[in-house]
Amino acid sequence: MTFLEAPIEKPKGPRLPEWLRLDLPTSSAFGKTQSLLTDLKLHTVCESAKCPNHWECWSKGTATFMIAGDRCTRACGFCAVDTSKPFPLEQDEPERVAEATKRMGLKHVVITAVARDDISDGGAEHFRKTIEAVRSAVPGIVIEVLVPDFLDKDFAIDCVLAAKPHIYNHNLETVRRLTPAVRSRAMYDRSLSVLRKVKEKCGDTIYTKSGIMLGLGETPDEIREAMRDLRESRCDILTMGHYLQPTLKHLPVVEYLHPDIFEEHKTAAEALGFLHVASGPMVRSSYHADEFQLPVRH
């Protein structure tokens, strides 16, 4: 056997357990969703972040819209969204998101965005315009926003709140100890401050929500600490899902956790007083968001 004929050894990582293996759906709705998004030139976190659930969600005719472009100013160790200099905001994007929401017949829409630290308000005004356009196009719809930390700027937070989304979601992502390695520029206490400010400003007229990834090497005690910190910030809703390495350049999975572990954490979170807890290997911030069935407060 010559050198060129020799088999190439591929690096071996932890074997993906059965509970994290998915069967791809074959529904024709997937193609329809893809065509609609392409037609309206919209980005989704489903594609840009390589979400493992995007086949299922698109096949059900749902998607999480990602506004303000597909280029992020941060380089988080877990996230597959491209990090590079962003393009200018597209002024007609709010109307295109609204049109897609209407065509898809959504009753609960989730709108997120890349971090735009290159803009003074972090893209908050763009969020406001998008929320208002969606509400105008689909009256009565439940609107959830998954926002960056806006560097904890009050005027930016106030701008989004002025549009009155029903759910204000900002992810803590991980435990305090791992934050510097997992999140680019983001700070554990700053994220808690953002959630706390929303409650201070709006009280019970808005739900706050946050999410944590598991499998990055956190300990059970650290997870409990993060839960308590979120509750002390008056966070209402918690999601916990398993981190999956999107590419080889991203942080590796330290440990694959069994679904029973997620159930244990869910029980602990509910005992702390969260109004709703979604916990499981495939749970993501906006996955099955419309199943929360929380009463609308305004």
The 8 nearest C-alpha neighbors of each residue, nearest first, counted from 0:
[[1, 4, 5, 2, 3, 6, 7, 8],
 [2, 0, 4, 3, 5, 6, 7, 8],
 [1, 3, 5, 4, 0, 6, 7, 8],
 [2, 4, 1, 5, 0, 6, 7, 8],
 [3, 5, 1, 2, 0, 6, 7, 8],
 [4, 6, 2, 3, 7, 1, 0, 8],
 [7, 5, 8, 4, 3, 2, 9, 0],
 [6, 8, 9, 5, 4, 3, 10, 2],
 [7, 9, 6, 10, 11, 5, 4, 12],
 [10, 8, 7, 11, 6, 12, 247, 5],
 [11, 9, 8, 12, 7, 13, 247, 14],
 [10, 12, 9, 13, 14, 8, 15, 247],
 [11, 13, 14, 10, 15, 251, 252, 9],
 [14, 12, 15, 11, 252, 254, 255, 253],
 [13, 15, 16, 12, 11, 255, 17, 19],
 [14, 16, 13, 19, 17, 20, 255, 18],
 [17, 15, 18, 19, 14, 20, 255, 257],
 [16, 18, 20, 19, 15, 21, 14, 257],
 [17, 19, 16, 20, 280, 258, 257, 21],
 [20, 18, 17, 16, 21, 15, 280, 281],
 [21, 19, 17, 18, 16, 22, 15, 51],
 [20, 22, 23, 19, 18, 51, 17, 52],
 [23, 21, 24, 20, 55, 25, 54, 19],
 [22, 24, 21, 54, 25, 55, 26, 52],
 [25, 23, 26, 55, 22, 54, 58, 29],
 [24, 26, 27, 23, 58, 29, 28, 54],
 [27, 25, 28, 58, 24, 29, 59, 30],
 [26, 28, 29, 30, 25, 31, 58, 32],
 [29, 27, 58, 31, 26, 30, 60, 32],
 [30, 28, 58, 57, 32, 27, 31, 26],
 [31, 29, 33, 28, 32, 27, 34, 58],
 [30, 32, 28, 34, 33, 29, 35, 27],
 [33, 31, 35, 29, 30, 34, 60, 57],
 [32, 34, 30, 36, 31, 35, 37, 29],
 [35, 33, 37, 31, 32, 36, 38, 30],
 [34, 36, 38, 32, 37, 33, 31, 39],
 [37, 35, 39, 41, 33, 38, 34, 40],
 [36, 38, 40, 34, 35, 39, 33, 41],
 [37, 39, 35, 36, 40, 34, 41, 33],
 [38, 40, 36, 37, 41, 95, 35, 99],
 [41, 39, 37, 38, 36, 42, 95, 35],
 [40, 42, 36, 39, 37, 43, 96, 64],
 [43, 41, 65, 64, 69, 66, 44, 40],
 [44, 42, 64, 65, 45, 63, 46, 47],
 [43, 45, 47, 48, 46, 65, 63, 64],
 [46, 44, 50, 43, 53, 48, 47, 49],
 [47, 45, 49, 44, 48, 43, 50, 53],
 [46, 48, 44, 80, 49, 45, 43, 79],
 [47, 49, 79, 80, 44, 50, 46, 45],
 [50, 48, 46, 47, 45, 51, 79, 245],
 [49, 51, 45, 52, 48, 53, 46, 44],
 [52, 50, 53, 49, 54, 281, 45, 21],
 [53, 51, 55, 50, 54, 56, 281, 45],
 [52, 54, 56, 45, 55, 50, 51, 57],
 [55, 53, 57, 52, 56, 58, 23, 24],
 [54, 56, 58, 53, 52, 57, 24, 59],
 [55, 57, 53, 59, 61, 58, 54, 62],
 [58, 56, 29, 60, 61, 59, 54, 55],
 [57, 59, 29, 28, 55, 56, 60, 26],
 [60, 58, 56, 57, 61, 55, 28, 29],
 [61, 59, 57, 58, 32, 28, 103, 56],
 [60, 62, 57, 56, 59, 63, 103, 105],
 [63, 61, 57, 56, 64, 43, 45, 60],
 [62, 64, 109, 43, 110, 44, 45, 65],
 [63, 65, 43, 110, 111, 42, 62, 66],
 [66, 64, 112, 43, 111, 42, 44, 110],
 [65, 67, 112, 68, 111, 64, 42, 113],
 [68, 66, 88, 112, 113, 65, 122, 69],
 [69, 67, 66, 70, 113, 86, 85, 88],
 [68, 70, 71, 113, 42, 81, 80, 67],
 [71, 69, 85, 81, 82, 83, 68, 84],
 [72, 70, 82, 113, 114, 73, 81, 83],
 [71, 73, 114, 115, 82, 116, 83, 84],
 [74, 72, 71, 183, 75, 82, 114, 184],
 [75, 73, 183, 82, 76, 72, 71, 78],
 [76, 74, 183, 182, 77, 78, 181, 73],
 [75, 77, 181, 249, 250, 78, 182, 74],
 [76, 78, 75, 249, 250, 181, 79, 244],
 [77, 79, 75, 80, 76, 48, 245, 249],
 [78, 80, 48, 245, 81, 49, 47, 77],
 [81, 79, 48, 47, 78, 82, 71, 70],
 [82, 80, 70, 71, 79, 83, 69, 47],
 [81, 83, 71, 70, 74, 72, 73, 80],
 [84, 82, 70, 85, 71, 72, 81, 73],
 [83, 85, 72, 70, 86, 82, 71, 117],
 [86, 84, 70, 83, 71, 87, 68, 72],
 [85, 87, 88, 84, 68, 70, 67, 89],
 [88, 86, 89, 85, 67, 68, 90, 118],
 [87, 89, 67, 90, 86, 68, 125, 92],
 [90, 88, 92, 91, 87, 67, 68, 93],
 [89, 91, 92, 88, 93, 125, 94, 87],
 [90, 92, 94, 89, 93, 95, 88, 96],
 [91, 93, 95, 94, 89, 90, 96, 66],
 [94, 92, 129, 96, 95, 91, 132, 128],
 [93, 95, 97, 92, 96, 91, 132, 98],
 [96, 94, 92, 98, 97, 93, 39, 99],
 [97, 95, 99, 93, 94, 98, 100, 92],
 [96, 98, 133, 94, 100, 95, 99, 132],
 [97, 99, 95, 101, 100, 96, 94, 102],
 [100, 98, 102, 96, 101, 97, 103, 95],
 [101, 99, 97, 103, 98, 102, 105, 96],
 [100, 102, 98, 104, 99, 103, 137, 97],
 [101, 103, 99, 104, 100, 98, 105, 35],
 [104, 102, 100, 101, 105, 99, 60, 61],
 [103, 105, 101, 102, 100, 106, 99, 60],
 [106, 104, 103, 107, 100, 108, 101, 61],
 [105, 107, 140, 141, 104, 108, 289, 139],
 [108, 106, 141, 289, 105, 140, 142, 109],
 [107, 109, 142, 143, 105, 141, 110, 106],
 [108, 110, 143, 63, 144, 142, 64, 111],
 [111, 109, 144, 64, 63, 65, 145, 143],
 [110, 112, 145, 65, 144, 146, 64, 66],
 [113, 111, 65, 66, 67, 114, 146, 110],
 [112, 114, 71, 115, 67, 69, 70, 68],
 [115, 113, 71, 72, 147, 116, 112, 73],
 [114, 116, 121, 117, 72, 118, 122, 113],
 [115, 117, 121, 118, 114, 72, 119, 149],
 [116, 118, 115, 119, 121, 72, 85, 84],
 [119, 117, 121, 116, 120, 115, 122, 123],
 [118, 120, 121, 117, 116, 122, 115, 155],
 [121, 119, 155, 122, 123, 118, 149, 124],
 [122, 120, 115, 118, 149, 116, 119, 123],
 [121, 123, 125, 120, 124, 115, 118, 126],
 [124, 122, 126, 125, 155, 120, 121, 159],
 [123, 125, 127, 126, 122, 158, 128, 159],
 [126, 124, 128, 122, 123, 127, 129, 67],
 [125, 127, 123, 129, 124, 128, 130, 159],
 [128, 126, 124, 159, 130, 125, 162, 129],
 [127, 129, 125, 131, 126, 130, 132, 93],
 [130, 128, 93, 132, 126, 131, 127, 133],
 [131, 129, 127, 133, 132, 128, 126, 134],
 [130, 132, 134, 128, 129, 133, 135, 127],
 [133, 131, 129, 135, 130, 134, 97, 94],
 [134, 132, 97, 136, 130, 135, 131, 137],
 [135, 133, 131, 137, 138, 136, 132, 130],
 [134, 136, 132, 133, 137, 138, 131, 97],
 [137, 135, 133, 134, 97, 132, 138, 101],
 [136, 138, 134, 135, 140, 133, 101, 139],
 [139, 137, 134, 140, 135, 136, 133, 141],
 [138, 140, 137, 141, 134, 106, 142, 135],
 [139, 141, 106, 138, 107, 137, 142, 134],
 [142, 140, 107, 106, 165, 108, 139, 143],
 [143, 141, 108, 164, 165, 107, 140, 109],
 [144, 142, 166, 109, 165, 164, 108, 167],
 [143, 145, 110, 167, 109, 111, 168, 146],
 [146, 144, 168, 111, 169, 110, 167, 143],
 [145, 147, 169, 111, 144, 168, 112, 148],
 [148, 146, 149, 114, 169, 145, 112, 113],
 [147, 149, 150, 151, 190, 146, 193, 169],
 [150, 148, 151, 121, 147, 152, 155, 120],
 [151, 149, 148, 152, 189, 121, 185, 147],
 [150, 152, 149, 148, 193, 153, 189, 192],
 [153, 151, 155, 150, 154, 149, 156, 120],
 [152, 154, 156, 155, 157, 151, 196, 158],
 [153, 155, 157, 156, 152, 158, 120, 123],
 [156, 154, 158, 120, 123, 157, 153, 152],
 [155, 157, 153, 158, 159, 154, 160, 152],
 [158, 156, 160, 154, 155, 159, 153, 161],
 [159, 157, 155, 161, 156, 160, 123, 154],
 [158, 160, 127, 161, 156, 157, 162, 123],
 [159, 161, 157, 163, 162, 158, 156, 164],
 [160, 162, 158, 163, 159, 157, 127, 164],
 [161, 163, 160, 127, 159, 164, 131, 130],
 [164, 162, 160, 161, 165, 159, 205, 130],
 [163, 165, 142, 166, 143, 162, 160, 167],
 [164, 166, 142, 205, 143, 141, 163, 206],
 [167, 165, 143, 206, 164, 207, 205, 168],
 [168, 166, 207, 144, 208, 143, 206, 145],
 [169, 167, 208, 145, 209, 207, 144, 166],
 [168, 170, 209, 146, 145, 208, 147, 171],
 [171, 169, 209, 210, 172, 168, 211, 190],
 [170, 172, 173, 210, 211, 209, 190, 169],
 [173, 171, 211, 170, 212, 210, 174, 182],
 [174, 172, 211, 212, 171, 178, 177, 175],
 [175, 173, 177, 176, 225, 221, 178, 222],
 [174, 176, 178, 177, 187, 173, 225, 221],
 [177, 175, 174, 178, 179, 217, 221, 173],
 [176, 178, 180, 175, 174, 179, 181, 173],
 [177, 179, 181, 175, 180, 182, 176, 173],
 [180, 178, 181, 177, 182, 183, 176, 186],
 [181, 179, 178, 177, 182, 76, 183, 75],
 [180, 182, 76, 178, 179, 75, 177, 77],
 [183, 181, 75, 178, 185, 179, 180, 76],
 [182, 184, 75, 74, 185, 73, 181, 179],
 [185, 183, 182, 186, 73, 179, 75, 74],
 [186, 184, 183, 182, 187, 189, 148, 190],
 [185, 187, 189, 188, 190, 184, 178, 179],
 [186, 188, 190, 189, 175, 178, 191, 171],
 [189, 187, 191, 190, 186, 192, 175, 193],
 [188, 190, 192, 186, 191, 187, 193, 151],
 [191, 189, 193, 192, 188, 187, 171, 148],
 [190, 192, 188, 194, 189, 193, 195, 232],
 [191, 193, 189, 195, 190, 194, 196, 188],
 [194, 192, 190, 196, 191, 195, 151, 189],
 [195, 193, 191, 197, 196, 192, 232, 190],
 [194, 196, 232, 192, 198, 197, 193, 191],
 [197, 195, 199, 193, 198, 194, 200, 192],
 [198, 196, 200, 194, 195, 199, 201, 193],
 [199, 197, 202, 201, 195, 196, 200, 194],
 [200, 198, 196, 197, 202, 201, 195, 194],
 [199, 201, 197, 198, 196, 202, 157, 195],
 [202, 200, 198, 204, 199, 197, 205, 203],
 [203, 201, 198, 204, 199, 200, 205, 197],
 [202, 204, 205, 201, 206, 198, 296, 207],
 [203, 205, 296, 202, 201, 297, 206, 165],
 [206, 204, 203, 165, 166, 201, 207, 202],
 [207, 205, 166, 235, 167, 165, 208, 203],
 [208, 206, 167, 234, 235, 168, 166, 236],
 [207, 209, 168, 236, 235, 234, 237, 167],
 [208, 210, 170, 169, 237, 168, 171, 236],
 [211, 209, 238, 170, 237, 172, 239, 171],
 [210, 212, 172, 239, 173, 171, 238, 213],
 [213, 211, 240, 242, 241, 172, 173, 239],
 [214, 212, 241, 242, 215, 240, 211, 217],
 [213, 215, 254, 216, 242, 253, 252, 255],
 [216, 214, 253, 252, 213, 217, 254, 242],
 [215, 217, 253, 214, 218, 254, 213, 252],
 [218, 216, 215, 221, 174, 219, 222, 214],
 [217, 219, 221, 220, 222, 216, 223, 174],
 [220, 218, 222, 221, 223, 217, 264, 224],
 [221, 219, 223, 218, 222, 224, 217, 225],
 [222, 220, 224, 218, 223, 219, 174, 217],
 [221, 223, 225, 219, 224, 220, 226, 174],
 [222, 224, 226, 220, 221, 225, 227, 219],
 [223, 225, 221, 227, 222, 226, 228, 220],
 [226, 224, 228, 222, 223, 227, 174, 229],
 [227, 225, 223, 229, 224, 228, 222, 230],
 [226, 228, 230, 224, 229, 225, 231, 223],
 [229, 227, 225, 231, 226, 230, 224, 232],
 [230, 228, 232, 226, 227, 234, 231, 225],
 [229, 231, 233, 227, 232, 234, 228, 226],
 [230, 232, 228, 233, 229, 227, 234, 195],
 [231, 233, 195, 229, 230, 234, 191, 194],
 [234, 232, 230, 231, 235, 195, 229, 198],
 [233, 235, 207, 230, 229, 232, 208, 236],
 [236, 234, 273, 207, 274, 208, 206, 233],
 [237, 235, 208, 275, 273, 274, 276, 234],
 [236, 238, 276, 209, 210, 208, 277, 275],
 [237, 239, 210, 277, 278, 276, 284, 211],
 [240, 238, 278, 211, 210, 212, 282, 277],
 [241, 239, 282, 280, 212, 279, 281, 283],
 [240, 242, 280, 213, 212, 214, 281, 243],
 [241, 243, 212, 213, 214, 240, 244, 252],
 [244, 242, 245, 241, 252, 251, 214, 77],
 [243, 245, 251, 246, 249, 252, 250, 242],
 [244, 246, 243, 79, 49, 249, 247, 78],
 [247, 245, 248, 249, 244, 79, 250, 251],
 [246, 248, 249, 245, 244, 251, 250, 12],
 [249, 247, 246, 250, 245, 76, 251, 244],
 [248, 250, 76, 247, 246, 77, 244, 251],
 [249, 251, 76, 77, 244, 252, 248, 181],
 [252, 250, 244, 253, 249, 215, 247, 243],
 [251, 253, 215, 254, 214, 244, 243, 250],
 [254, 252, 215, 216, 214, 251, 255, 13],
 [253, 255, 214, 252, 256, 216, 215, 13],
 [256, 254, 214, 257, 253, 252, 16, 15],
 [255, 257, 254, 260, 214, 258, 241, 213],
 [256, 258, 259, 260, 255, 261, 18, 280],
 [259, 257, 261, 260, 279, 280, 262, 256],
 [258, 260, 262, 257, 261, 263, 256, 279],
 [261, 259, 263, 258, 262, 257, 264, 256],
 [260, 262, 264, 258, 279, 263, 259, 278],
 [263, 261, 265, 259, 260, 264, 266, 258],
 [264, 262, 260, 266, 261, 265, 259, 267],
 [263, 265, 267, 261, 262, 266, 268, 260],
 [266, 264, 262, 268, 263, 267, 278, 261],
 [265, 267, 263, 269, 264, 268, 262, 270],
 [266, 268, 264, 270, 265, 269, 263, 271],
 [269, 267, 265, 271, 270, 266, 264, 273],
 [268, 270, 266, 272, 271, 273, 267, 265],
 [269, 271, 267, 268, 272, 266, 273, 265],
 [272, 270, 268, 269, 273, 267, 230, 227],
 [271, 273, 269, 270, 274, 268, 230, 235],
 [274, 272, 235, 269, 275, 236, 271, 268],
 [275, 273, 235, 236, 272, 276, 269, 237],
 [274, 276, 236, 273, 237, 277, 235, 291],
 [275, 277, 237, 238, 236, 265, 278, 273],
 [278, 276, 238, 239, 237, 275, 282, 279],
 [277, 279, 239, 261, 238, 265, 240, 282],
 [278, 280, 282, 261, 240, 281, 258, 239],
 [281, 279, 241, 240, 282, 258, 19, 278],
 [282, 280, 279, 240, 241, 283, 19, 52],
 [283, 281, 240, 279, 280, 286, 278, 239],
 [282, 284, 286, 285, 240, 281, 238, 239],
 [285, 283, 286, 210, 238, 282, 209, 288],
 [284, 286, 288, 283, 287, 109, 63, 282],
 [285, 287, 283, 288, 284, 282, 52, 56],
 [288, 286, 289, 290, 285, 291, 56, 282],
 [289, 287, 285, 286, 290, 291, 107, 284],
 [290, 288, 287, 107, 291, 292, 106, 108],
 [289, 291, 292, 288, 287, 293, 286, 107],
 [290, 292, 293, 289, 288, 275, 287, 277],
 [293, 291, 290, 294, 289, 288, 295, 275],
 [292, 294, 291, 295, 275, 290, 274, 296],
 [295, 293, 296, 292, 291, 297, 165, 141],
 [294, 296, 297, 293, 165, 141, 205, 204],
 [297, 295, 204, 294, 205, 165, 203, 206],
 [296, 295, 204, 165, 205, 163, 294, 164]]
